Amino acid sequence: MDNKKIISLVDLVKRENLYYEKFNDNPFTGKCKVDKYHQKYFVDGSVEKEIFFHKNGNLLQEINKKDDTSKRYYDNGQLQIKIDATEYFVFSTTEYYKNGKLKLESKYRPRDELDHIDNNVIGWIKNFYENGRKKEIKLFIKREKQKYEYGVQTEEEIKTIETQYNKEGEVIGIIERIQADLNSASSLIHGRFFDFQENGIPKHKMYFWKGQRYTTYLYHKDGRIDLKERFSGNITDIDSLGDKSKTKIIRNGKGIMHIHEYEYFDNNKLKKINKRKEERNLDRNFKDMIKS
């Protein structure tokens, strides 16, 4: 590339998707100044690279179209984001804090190129705190759709497993989801949803099937199970182990709930039964409970 040739954008014309200098039949090779903060580099009439500058003169962004890479910089010159979209990496992103420490790393590879976990893991995203510890790790796993009651679906879908950490490196949450593909804007919680107390003991454990919760456990600080909920069709069973009670909720599909409450003595013998009706709209679909 002849970088000695510098012209203004207004001095170029476009013919059949190639750029030429005015009154010239040879595709342009050289540097073009768009404005004081933006420059383009041409080779044989095509844009190969673009660069942008901060107001203080330091490099802001460099986009290399030839090898599908992009770099963005803080105004102090520190690299902020590097994106690699070559043929080998469908996407690869590395992001840094302003002090130079790693903030995010994401990669996606074809299945046959993976050397991480197993051959079904097709990508991952890793987030870090400024102290260098892990903040969140998200794995993308390609799998065939499961067999369902009314037939077999063999199309592939993406399962994601998110593990969240506090600044001390302790796990504070685990979420499993499914989505149509990596570019899908929506997902369903499918599998585990766990969060933890400060002492590392679980706070909630929830299990989902395609956005619908079917079992929930709530825990004391000492690790004992305080409450257990089980969902099956229109029936919800709640065991409150702390106050020795059980509740059965039966929904008729018309907003009416039949609630049966059972209290027990310490020796587990039945103490009291209370039955009542309530009108309430219980939505068991938790797909929007946590935003993707």
N, C-alpha and C positions, 0 to 999 in steps of 0.2 A: 504494500500500500504506500502510495506517495503522499506522506503526510505534509509535505512542504506546500502542496496545493491547498489553499484555504480560500473558500469563497462564501458568499451569503446564500441563504436558501432561495432568495428571490432570483438568483442567477441560474437556477436549475429549472428544467422542464421535464415532464414525465411523458414518455412515449412507450406504449406497450409494456407497462409495468417496470420500465427501466428509466433511470434518471440521466439526463444529458445536460451538459453546460449549454447555455443558449448559443445558437449559431455554431454548434459543433456536432459532428456525426458519431463521435466516439463516446460510448457509455462512460460516465464520470467516475473517476477514481481520485479520492482525496478527502479532505476534511471540509465540512460545511458548518458554518456558524448559524444556528437558528436564532439565538439571542445570547445575551451575556452569560446565561446560566445553562445553556443547552447546546450541545454539539453532536453532529452525526458524522460517521465515517463510512465512505462508500468504496466499494470495489466492483469495478465493471458494471456500474449503474445500479447496484443493489446496496441497501443499508446493511452493513455488517456489525456496526457497533454504535451505541448512543451513550453519551455521558452527560450527567447533570451535576451542577455545583450548588453548594450552600452559598448564602449571601456573604460569608466570610472568605469565600474562595476555595474552601476545601471541597474535595470530591463528595458528592451526595449519592449518586447512583451510577453504575456502569452496567449496561445491558449488552451482552455479546450474543448476537443472533446466530453467529456461525456455529458455536458450540452449545447454544441454549443455556447459558449461565447468566446469572444476574447477581450483582453485589450492591448493597446499600450501606452507607456509612453514617455514623454520627457526625455532628459538626466539629468534634474534636479529632476526627480522622480515624477513630476506632471503627472496625468492621461491625455492622449491626446485623445484617442478614445476608446469607449466601444461598442462592437457589440454583440447583443443578437439575435440568430437565433433559438430560441426554437420553439416548436410546436405552442404555443399560438401566439407569434409574428413571423410572416413570416420574417420580419426583424425589428430590432430596433437598431438605431445607435445614440450615444451621443458623441459629440466632444467638446473639450475644448481648449481655448487659453493657451499659456504657463503660463499665470498668474493665471490660474484656472477658469476664467470666461467662461460661456457657449458660444460655437461657433455655434453648429449645433445640432438639434434634429430631428430624423426622425423615423416614426413608420408606420407600415402597419399591419392591422388586418383583420381577416375575417369579412364579413359584419355584421353577427349577434352579434359580440362582441363590436360594436362601440357605444360610448356614446358621439360622437362629431358631431355637426351640424345636420346630419340626417343619415339614414341607408344606403345611397348610397355613403357616404364618406368612402373610404377604406384605406386611409393613408394620411400622410402629411409630409412635410419637412419644418423645421423652421431654418432660418439662423439669426445670431445675430452679431451686431457690438461689438467691445471690450468694448464700454461704456454700454453694456447691452440692448440697444434698438434693436427692430426688424429690420432686413435687408431685409428679403424676407420670405414670407410664400407661400408654394405651396400645394394645396389640390388636391388629386386624387379622382375622382368621377367615379364610375362604372355606366354605363347606357346602355340601349339598343340602337342600331343604329336606326337612324331616318328612316321614310318612304321616299322613293325617287320616282322620276317620273316614273321609269321603273320597279317598283316592291317594295317589302318589304324585308328589311334585319333585322333580329331579333337578330343577334349575338351581344354580348356585346363589348363595346369599353370603353376606359378610357378618361375622360375629365379632364384636369388639369386647375386650376385657380391659376395664379401666381400674388401675390401682392408685389410690391417692395417699400421700404421705404428709406428715407435719414436718416442721423445720428440724425436728430432732431425728428424723428418719423413720418414725413409727407409722405403720399403716393405719389410716383413719377412714378408709372407705374402699369398697370394691363394688363395681357396677358392671354387669354384663348386658349387652344389647345385641339386637340384630337389625340389619338394614339391607336394602336391596343391593347397594354397591357403595364404593368409597365416595361417590359424588352425591349420594342421596342426602336430601336436606332433613329427612325425618328418620327416626328410629324408634324401636320398641324395646323397653326393658324386657329381657328374656334370660332367665337364669337367676343369678344372685344379685342382691342389693344389700351390702353390709355397711354399717358405719360403727365407729368404735368410740369408747370413752377415753378420757385422758390417760387412764391407767392401762390402756391397751385391751381391756375386756370389751367384748361386743356390746353395743348399745341396742341395735336392731339387727335382725337378720330377716330379710324378706326374700321370698322365692316367687318368680314370675314366669308365666307362660304367655309369650307374645303380648305383653303389656298388661296382662291380668294377674293380679296377686292371688296366690293360692295358699300360702302359709306365711305367717309372721311370728317371730319370737321377740319379746322385749325382755331386757336383762336388768338385774340389780347391779350396783357397783361392785358387789363381791362375786359376780359371775353367775348367780342363780337366775334361772328363768322366772320372770315375774308374770308374763302373760303369753299365751299362745293362741293364735287365730288360725282357723282352717276354713278355706272357702271351697265349696263343692256345689256347682250349679247355683241354685237359689238359696242354699243353706250355708250359714256361717256359724261355726262353733268357736266359742271363746272360752278358754280356760284361764281364769285368774288365780294363779297359784298362791299369790300373796295373801288374798283375803278368803281363800277357800270357797270360790264360787265359780259357777259355769253359766254361760249364756248361749242359747241357741236362737238364731235369727232366721226366720223363714220368709222369703219375699215371694209375693204372688205375681210379680210382673206388672202390677198396676199401681205401684207406689205404696202398697199396704205391706207392713211388716208385722209378722206375728213373733213376739219376743217371749221366750221362756227363760226365766232366771231361776237358778238353783243355788241354794246356800247349804254349806256343809259344816258339821262340827269338826273339831280337831281330829276325831277318830274316823273321819271321812263318811260318817253316817249323815243321811239327808236331814237338813234342818228346816228348810222352807222352800216352797215353790211359788213363784209369782209369774202370772201370764198376762200379757197385755198386747194391744195393737197400737201401731204408730204409722203415720203417713210420712214417708221420707224418700228422697231420691238418692239412692246409693249408687254411685258410679264406680265400678270396680276396674275400669280401664285406666291404667296408670301411665299411658304412653307419654303424657305431657307432665308427669310428676317431676321429672328432671330434664332440663333442656339439654339437647345435644351440644 
